[in-house]
Amino acid sequence: MSGISPTPHRVGTPADSETDIGTRIHALAARLFPICRSITGDGVRETLGILGQHIDLTQHEIPTGTQVFDWVVPPEWNIRDAYIKDASGRKIINLAESNLHVVSYSNPIHRIMQLSELKAHIHTLPDQPDLIPYRTSYYSEQWGLCMSHNTFLALEDGDYEVLIDAEKTVGHLTYGEYLHKGTSDKEVLLSAHICHPSLANDNCSSLALLTMLGKTMRARNTHYSYRFLFAPGTIGALSWLAENEARVGRIDHGLIVSCVGDGGGPTYKRSRLGNATIDRAMESVLCTGNRQAIMQDFSPYGYDERQYCSPGFNLPVGLFQRSGFGTFPEYHTSADNMTFITPENLALSFRIITEVIDILETNWTPVNLFPKGEPQLGRRGLYASLGGDKSAGQTSMAFLWVLNLADGAHSLLDISLRSGLPYTDIFHAAQLLLAKGLLRNGPNKTAKH
């Protein structure tokens, strides 16, 4: 952002107490949790309607059959009821108790069948016998039901009534977006997938967090414009890219956000570029202090970052999570419930993202106006008058690092990473040096690549 202003407004404010923001994110996630969502359908619209109560969300509808690159928008899927009843009429499983009981996008069925036939359509987790798995069948014509393995083992031979009251119709794929306008039309993309049903961490946590982040930012002045996107996984991202192909060049930085409510990580997967500003900003935030961060190189397997980072777009978009997908035992099971995520963990995830935004907003490239030797800091009041103060020593090192690398080729973020000092220390040192007439704002060296 250098070359614009060295002192833009910061994103985080003292009014945003971490306890309060974590509680509000958790409460919103709890509202979203019971809704049966898939890649299309009324569950997605209901969810977007709730998010729209907090931010000025625009819903977009892409018709069934629309070609989006090599994919086609599928029929819209909606479900009303599902159960298995034994011969006595007792419900073995019931959609009303958990919407994970139905394989998402199942074809409708209402039949009496023998257990031997039913078993071929039941999915369980033998290694986690008390949990219900989450399964999907978006692009194939089949049906299926999920239950705990212990429930499965208790099934007795006989007849069972099987109902999946669902339909696939010509309809729409729906996604929502909210744009927080900055002074620039350059954008930061913040995206969360909206297609999962009752899974709290994956991804009610991220839908709620980004919504509250957007709400928090509404009244704040920023340089960048921030685009919040809530779309079904894969087909939703592809649809957005197809609809906005001519404008994706505006995206200077981007984050896919998922699984941000548990206590693991934090985990960050770099963009395909590998050294984009967003990658380095996240590294600066996660690799200073006491955070036990996991930094991963790009892989074409994962969430929607693989669509934005496909070679035809190659956008600077990374993936932020707490525990990485597939690495925690609750992943894609009924154990990913509202007790698995906490306000404290959601608040920390919120703070990490806002610290990254702070870097994007405040990063600039300094030029040393006294480059021959070190300028005398003591007579300018920039050295502590008493020695032995440990914090003063770190401040002094921040001054020295900024002055030494303020050659017009290094941004504050570059200096933070090179020195190993927190970005905030480097930023505040640079502001003091600027105020004392030792620096000027240099050329823009913080492009997305």
Residue, then its C-alpha position, 0 to 999 in steps of 0.5 A: m500500500s506504500g505510496i498512498s499514505p503511511t498513516p491510514h486508519r487501523v482496523g482493530t479498535p479498543a471497543d472490539s473487546e475479544t470476549d464480546i466479539g467471540t461471544r457474538i460470533h459464537a451466537l451467530a454460528a449457533r443460529l446457523f447450525p441447525i439449518c440444512r444447507s447444501i450447494t443449492g437450495d432454500g437452506v443456503r438462502e435462509t442462511l444468507g438471509i440471517l447473515g444479511q441481518h448484520i451486513d448489507l448482503t447481496q444475493h446472486e442466483i445462477p440458473t441451473g444448467t449454466q456453464v461455469f468453465d468446465w462445470v455446469v450448475p446442477p439442479e437445485w436440491n431441497i429436502r423436507d423430511a427423511y427417516i428410517k422406521d422399523a416394522s413397529g413404526r419406531k424411527i431409527i434415524n430422523l432428519a429432524e434430529s440431525n440433518l447429517h443423517v441424509v447424504s446431501y443431494s440424495n435422490p428421493i425415495h419412499r419404500i419398504m425394503q429388507l435390511s440387506e438392501l438398506k445396508a448398501h445405502i448406509h454410511t457409518l464410521p466404524d472407528q468412531p462408532d458413536l458419531i454420524p458421518y457427513r457425506t455428499s453426492y452432489y454430481s451423481e444420481q443415488w441416495g444414502l443415509c448416515m447413522s452412528h455405527n452402534t445404531f447400525l450394528a443394532l439393526e435387526d433383520g426385517d422390513y424398514e420404511v425408508l423416506i427421503d422426501a427431497e427433490k431436484t428441480v430446475g432452479h438456482l445456485t445462490y451465493g451472497e457477497y458484501l462489499h466494504k468500499g475503501t478509497s481504492d477499488k483494489e480489493v481484498l477477498l474474504s471468502a467462506h463456503i456456505c454449503h455444509p449443514s450442521l457442522a459448527n467448525d466447518n463452516c458455521s464458524s467462518l460464516a459467522l466470523l466474516t459476517m461480524l468482521g464485515k459488520t465491524m468494518r462498516a463504519r471504518n475508513t480503509h484504503y482497500s475495498y473488502r469483498f466478503l463472499f459466502a458461496p457453496g464450495t467449488i461450484g460457487a467459487l467457479s460461478w463467482l469467478a465466471e461472473n466476475e472474470a473481467r474484474v478479478g484483476r482488482i483482487d490484490h489479496g485474498l483469504i479463504v476462511s474455514c474451521v476457525g472455532d477450535g483450539g488447534g493451529p493456527t494453520y495457514k496454507r500459502s497461495r500458489l504464488g508462495n510469496a504474495t503479500i498475503d502470505r508474508a502478512m500471515e507469516s508475520v502475524l502467526c510467526t511472532g509471539n507465542r502462537q504455535a503456527i503451522m505454515q504450509d506450502f500451496s497444494p491443489y487439494g483443499y478448499d476454494e483457494r484451489q479455484y482462485c489459485s488455478p493457473g488461469f487466475n493465479l490470484p494471491v489467495g491463501l487459506f486460514q484455519r485453526s486445525g487444518f481440514g481432515t486433521f481433527p477427529e471431529y471433522h465431517t462428523s456429528a462431533d463438530n457441534m456447537t460445544f466443539i467451538t468456543p468464543e475464546n477460539l473464535a475471538l483469537s481467529f478474529r484477532i489474527i485476521t484483523e491483524v493481517i488486515d492491519i498490515l495490509e492497510t498500514n504497510w508502506t515503503p520507507v526511504n532513509l533521508f540520512p542513509k550515510g551511517e546512522p543518524q543520531l537518534g539520542r538528540r532526537g529523543l528516540y533513545a531511552s535516557l536510561g540503559g537496561d530497559k529491555s523493552a527500550g532495547q527492542t524499540s532501539m532495534a526496531f529503529l535500527w532495522v527500519l533505518n538500515l532497510a529503508d532504501g526504497a526496496h523494503s516495505l515495513l512488512d519486509i523489514s518485520l520478516r527480515s528482522g524477526l520483530p513484530y510488525t507492530d514494533i516496526f510500524h510504530a518505529a517507522q512512524l516515529l522516524l517519519a515524524k522526526g524527519l528521518l524517513r519519507n514515504g517511498p515508491n510502491k514496493t508491495a504489489k500482490h506478487 
